[in-house]
Amino acid sequence: MRRHDLDWLRVFVFGLLILYHVGMFFVPWGFHIKNNSIHRGLIYPMLFVNQWRLPILFVISGMGTYFALNKRSGKQFAVERIVRLFIPLVVGMLLIVPPQVYIERLANGEFLGGYFDFWPSEAFLGVYPEGNLSWHHLWFLPYLLSYSLLLVPLFLYLKKHPGLKFIQWVKRVVSSRFGLFWCIVPLYLCEAFLEPFFNVTHALIDDWFNFISSMFLFFFGFLLIMVKEEFWNTVQTHRHTYLMCGVLGFAILLTLIFGFEDSILRHFTEAFVKVFNIWAWILALFGYAAKHLNKPSSLLSYANEAVYPFYILHQTITILIGYYLMDLSWGLLPKFTLLTVGTFLGSWIIYEFGIRRWKLIRPCFGLKLKRQ
């Protein structure tokens, strides 16, 4: 049975991702190009969204895996994941990401020629950041593909043995208001003991903290959707509690980050508060979506298909527009507005007229060969 609330959440979170990447143009955190004026006030909403936007996507992806395995064998699922994830990744690295690297090199004075002087002759020399070959914002795809292939034997085993004591324990745990917070235990261990030693690189092979913690979130998604109504009833019934936990958790997290010197005690305390905050917001979002958004609509059908191409396209469009805005003397509001509208509009035009209607182009952006 399709969960329309999951589709709405997926669309919502990817929409936030576009706003987040527009915001990266204005805050002091590292990004490919930066505005000529930094706006530190944006740090707070950016930090808030950054806590849970990617974790909830991994959870939703794990839930989607459960539904996909209802219709496919393990081999069919693996092939489908490769087609839906690996092909768009390759297309993105060949065509969509190189303009971002080119603009960055241009803005930093590291390349002076036109784009076709850069692509393809320079675009694939060396690995970014020293070289130019990169998957940039598409890093989510190889991680998702890796989890799908690594965990499918475990997922198939769990589906074939729903009576396992472990599954029965999960059902009992998720039926209580705070039982779902057991999930933060492995997340805390990753945050406390891996994060200090492995910086987030999005490079897959050396990104142990990010890789393992995100894989737990992916696994949790599969596990929670597997226990079905026990999970949905709990998050819907106690959504207000989870919202209050999230508000409290984020307030404490800000206090720790901006009010205390770095220390071992702060690290272990902050690690716990961080995962508590992330998980509380995820549960709250699932609860409110289950209550208000579990219904179909024509807008959802359109947006749910469009969201994957939008994800692939959006950052390149943002950086292209940002390059021509970065040195203008305009204020935050006009630049942020133009970047946001331009990114959404540019992504929609390319999707609607260059992707959606063309049978052979659709698989390059993760869409099914034939429109349904």
FENCORJO-V329455 format. One record per residue. N is the residue number from 0. SS is DSSP state (~ for helix, > for strand, _ for the rest). OMEGA is omega in whole degrees, -180 to 180 (* if undefined). BURIAL is I if it has 9 or more other C-alpha atoms within 8 Angstrom, else O. Layout:
# FENCORJO-V329455
n;ss;omega;burial
N;SS;OMEGA;BURIAL
N;SS;OMEGA;BURIAL
This chain:
# FENCORJO-V329455
n;ss;omega;burial
0;_;-175;O
1;_;176;O
2;_;-179;O
3;~;177;I
4;~;176;I
5;~;177;I
6;~;178;I
7;~;180;I
8;~;179;I
9;~;178;I
10;~;-179;I
11;~;-176;O
12;~;177;I
13;~;173;I
14;~;176;O
15;~;179;I
16;~;178;I
17;~;178;I
18;~;-180;I
19;~;-180;I
20;~;171;I
21;~;179;I
22;~;180;I
23;_;178;I
24;_;-170;I
25;_;-177;I
26;_;-175;I
27;_;179;O
28;_;-177;O
29;_;176;O
30;_;-171;O
31;_;170;O
32;_;-177;I
33;_;174;I
34;_;180;I
35;_;177;O
36;_;-179;O
37;_;-178;O
38;_;-173;I
39;_;179;O
40;_;179;O
41;~;-178;I
42;~;-173;I
43;~;175;O
44;~;178;O
45;~;179;I
46;~;179;O
47;~;-179;I
48;~;-176;I
49;~;-178;O
50;~;-169;I
51;~;-172;I
52;~;178;I
53;~;176;O
54;~;-178;I
55;~;177;I
56;~;177;I
57;~;177;I
58;~;179;I
59;~;179;I
60;~;176;I
61;~;177;I
62;~;178;I
63;~;178;I
64;~;178;I
65;~;180;I
66;~;-179;O
67;~;-179;I
68;~;174;I
69;~;-175;O
70;~;-172;O
71;_;169;I
72;_;179;O
73;~;-180;I
74;~;178;O
75;~;179;O
76;~;-179;I
77;~;179;I
78;~;-180;O
79;~;179;O
80;~;179;I
81;~;180;I
82;~;-174;I
83;~;-176;I
84;~;-175;I
85;~;-180;I
86;~;176;I
87;~;178;I
88;~;180;I
89;~;178;O
90;~;179;I
91;~;-179;I
92;~;-180;I
93;~;-170;O
94;~;-171;O
95;~;-177;I
96;_;-177;I
97;~;177;I
98;~;177;I
99;~;-180;I
100;~;179;I
101;~;-180;I
102;~;178;I
103;~;179;I
104;~;180;I
105;~;-178;I
106;~;-179;I
107;_;180;O
108;_;-179;O
109;_;177;O
110;_;-173;O
111;_;-176;O
112;_;175;O
113;_;-174;O
114;~;-178;O
115;~;164;O
116;~;-180;I
117;~;-177;I
118;_;4;I
119;_;-169;O
120;_;-178;O
121;_;-168;I
122;_;-173;I
123;_;178;I
124;_;178;I
125;_;-179;O
126;>;179;I
127;_;14;O
128;_;178;O
129;_;177;O
130;_;-173;I
131;_;-179;I
132;>;-177;I
133;_;169;I
134;_;174;I
135;~;-175;O
136;~;-180;O
137;~;-180;I
138;~;180;I
139;~;-175;O
140;~;179;I
141;~;177;I
142;~;180;I
143;~;178;I
144;~;180;I
145;~;180;O
146;~;-178;I
147;~;-177;I
148;~;-179;O
149;~;-172;O
150;~;-176;I
151;~;176;I
152;~;178;O
153;~;-180;O
154;~;180;I
155;~;178;I
156;~;-180;O
157;~;180;I
158;~;-179;O
159;~;-177;O
160;_;-178;O
161;_;-180;O
162;_;180;O
163;_;178;O
164;~;178;O
165;~;180;O
166;~;178;I
167;~;176;I
168;~;179;O
169;~;179;I
170;~;180;I
171;~;-177;O
172;~;-175;I
173;~;180;I
174;_;180;I
175;_;-173;I
176;_;-176;O
177;_;179;O
178;~;-179;I
179;~;-179;I
180;~;170;I
181;~;-178;O
182;~;-178;O
183;~;-178;I
184;~;178;O
185;~;177;I
186;~;179;I
187;~;180;I
188;~;176;I
189;~;-177;I
190;~;-176;I
191;~;-169;I
192;~;177;O
193;_;-175;I
194;_;-180;I
195;_;-173;O
196;_;-177;O
197;_;176;I
198;_;176;O
199;_;-178;O
200;_;-175;O
201;_;-178;O
202;_;176;O
203;_;-170;I
204;_;-178;O
205;_;-170;O
206;_;-166;I
207;~;180;I
208;~;-178;I
209;~;-178;I
210;~;-175;I
211;~;-179;I
212;~;178;I
213;~;178;I
214;~;174;I
215;~;180;I
216;~;177;I
217;~;178;I
218;~;178;I
219;~;179;I
220;~;178;I
221;~;-176;I
222;~;-177;I
223;~;178;I
224;~;-180;I
225;~;180;O
226;_;168;I
227;_;-167;O
228;~;176;O
229;~;179;I
230;~;-175;I
231;~;177;I
232;~;-178;I
233;~;-176;I
234;~;179;I
235;~;-178;I
236;~;-173;O
237;_;-177;I
238;~;180;I
239;~;178;O
240;~;-179;O
241;~;176;I
242;~;179;I
243;~;176;O
244;~;179;I
245;~;178;I
246;~;179;I
247;~;-179;I
248;~;-179;I
249;~;178;I
250;~;179;O
251;~;180;I
252;~;178;I
253;~;179;I
254;~;179;I
255;~;-176;I
256;~;-172;O
257;~;-175;O
258;~;-176;O
259;_;175;O
260;_;178;O
261;_;179;O
262;_;178;O
263;~;180;O
264;~;179;O
265;~;-179;I
266;~;-177;I
267;~;177;I
268;~;-179;O
269;~;179;I
270;~;179;I
271;~;-179;I
272;~;-179;I
273;~;-177;I
274;~;175;I
275;~;180;I
276;~;179;I
277;~;-174;I
278;~;178;I
279;~;180;I
280;~;177;I
281;~;180;I
282;~;179;I
283;~;-180;I
284;~;176;I
285;~;-178;I
286;~;-180;I
287;~;177;I
288;~;178;I
289;~;-178;I
290;~;-168;O
291;~;-169;O
292;_;-177;I
293;_;179;I
294;_;-177;O
295;_;172;O
296;_;179;O
297;~;177;O
298;~;179;O
299;~;180;I
300;~;-180;I
301;~;-176;O
302;~;-178;I
303;~;176;I
304;~;-175;O
305;~;-169;I
306;~;-179;I
307;~;175;I
308;~;177;I
309;~;179;I
310;~;-179;I
311;~;-172;I
312;~;-158;I
313;~;-173;I
314;~;177;I
315;~;179;I
316;~;178;I
317;~;-177;I
318;~;177;I
319;~;178;I
320;~;-179;I
321;~;-180;I
322;~;-178;I
323;~;178;O
324;~;-166;I
325;_;-176;I
326;_;177;O
327;_;-177;O
328;_;-180;O
329;_;177;O
330;_;-178;O
331;~;-172;O
332;~;-180;O
333;~;179;O
334;~;-180;I
335;~;-180;I
336;~;-179;O
337;~;178;O
338;~;-178;I
339;~;-179;I
340;~;-180;O
341;~;180;I
342;~;179;I
343;~;-178;I
344;~;179;O
345;~;178;I
346;~;-179;I
347;~;-179;I
348;~;-180;I
349;~;180;I
350;~;-173;I
351;~;-173;I
352;~;-177;O
353;~;-176;I
354;~;-169;I
355;_;-172;I
356;_;-171;O
357;_;-172;O
358;~;-175;I
359;~;179;O
360;~;-174;I
361;~;-180;I
362;~;179;I
363;~;180;I
364;~;172;I
365;_;-179;I
366;_;177;I
367;_;-174;O
368;_;-180;O
369;_;175;O
370;_;180;O
371;_;*;O
